[in-house]
Amino acid sequence: MRADLRELPVESESVDRLLCAGVIQHIAGRTNRERVAGEFHRVLKPGGSAVVFGYCWGRSIRRDKEGYFPNGGAYRFAFTRREFASMLKRGGFGNLTLGGAVLLPRLGTLLDLDVGRPGSPSRSRGFCSATTGSHTP
């Protein structure tokens, strides 16, 4: 499917599971990113779950937090963990599990990998991932 993530051509509450890998940080503007998170929430069935994976840079980026890569490259937003979680919450999600470089934080926990905690440092730098469980409208 090819679609604008801000207006998914999918019926509300029609998706059991959703995966967004490495895309959300390339959406320009806070309002647009929150709108995308809202669309993800809208299409999930009650009890559905989502995994959202994007780049998080924490303290490593002091300047050029948002913009285009040099030489005409792609747009990117350098999330902090808090901004990543906030975006999903503003989109309507609760019950978040936030992790580090492990795409599936719950699997990382089972494997005893460092998946971090919201607002705490993680040895896995560079990525944030979040899973949501038991979506309720």
HELIX and SHEET records of a PDB file:
HELIX    1   1 ILE A   24  HIS A   26  5                                   3    
HELIX    2   2 ARG A   30  VAL A   43  1                                  14    
HELIX    3   3 GLY A   58  SER A   60  5                                   3    
HELIX    4   4 ARG A   81  ARG A   90  1                                  10    
HELIX    5   5 PRO A  105  LEU A  110  1                                   6    
SHEET    1   A 4 VAL A  15  ALA A  21  0                                        
SHEET    2   A 4 LEU A  44  CYS A  56  1                                        
SHEET    3   A 4 GLY A 126  THR A 132 -1                                        
SHEET    4   A 4 LEU A  96  GLY A  99 -1                                        
SHEET    1   B 2 GLU A  66  TYR A  68  0                                        
SHEET    2   B 2 TYR A  75  PHE A  77 -1                                        
END                                                                             
